[in-house]
Amino acid sequence: MRLSIISYLAPIIGMLMMALHPAYAQPASQQEIIARAEQALSDMKTMQADFIQFSSDGSVGEGRIYFRRPHQLRIDYLNPETLSFVTSRVWIHVDDKIDKQVTSYPISQSPFYTLLQKEISFIAEDVMTSAKIKDGVASVSMARETGEAAGVLTLEFDTLNWHLRRWIITDALGVKTQVTLQNTLFDLALENRLFGVPAYAVPSDS
């Protein structure tokens, strides 16, 4: 008798465990997906990852990313080893290692602007935001039709742990760049020097 009861309850217990597991207890609406993705980034302290980049114009790159919330992001291209991007509260610095020149742009013109704010929000008046979950991947897309940052930024998260796994940038000309993260590490003590730039010509953050 006891065996038959256990056999009867086993499928029910299994279904409950699946429902409670993060991979199955997924947000149901777009608003819930967006809120969960915002929270995942807000909870992040630091991130280090290798990346592979493919663009629809045929270019390929790889390198390493360092991210210390809220304002500090460094992207080093290691193959080819010619370019780095470093952000501050105000600027995104583009370090051309061949010409030994730093060109700086307001961070508001960067597609990463949303990720570099103290308060993460994917909703704004000038942004059309949509979200979906498919095959265990949550995607949040933010589209801007006008301005220097016009284009679409799509962030993809693994719904098992809500770690950022890839982003896709489509610029105003339609060029699509996909950056896939690998060997991701969180909550490392990243050194301050990682977020410095060569003193070729760097504007003040004041």
C-alpha positions, 0 to 999 in steps of 0.5 A: 500500500505504501509503495502505491501511494508513493508511486501515485504522489511521485509525479505530483511532487515532480511537477511541483519541484519543476514549477519551483525551479528557476528554469520553470518558474519563469515570468509570464508577461513582458513586464515581468520579464523586463523587471526580472532582467532589470533586477539581475543587472541591479544585483550585479556588483562586478563581472569579468568575461571573455567574448566573441563578436560577430558582425553582419558586415563580416568583421570578427573579434574577441576579447575580454570585458570588465564591468563594475557597476554602476559606471565602469565598463572596459572592453579589450579587443585581444584579437586583433589587439588594437582597440579598447573601450572604457567608460566613466560617469560621463564619457565612453573613451575609444582607445586606438592603440595603433594611432595612440589616440583616445577619442571620447564621446558622451556616454549618452550616445553609447548603446550601453548607456542604460546598463551604466546607470545607477538605477537600471530601467529598460523603460523610457519615453524615447525607447520601445521596449519588448521582451520574450522568453524562448528555449530558456533564454530571456530577451529584452530589446530596446529600440531608439528611432532617433538621436545619436544612440539610434538603433536596437540593443537586445540583451539575452539572459539565461533564465536558469540563473538570469546571468547576462549571456549575450547582447546584440546591437543593431545600429541605424544603418542596419549593421548587427553586432552580436557579442557572446559572453564566455567564462563569466565570473562574478563578484571579483575584486577588479583593480582600479587600473582596469578602468583607466585610459592612456593620457593621450587626450582625455576630457575631464569628468567634471 
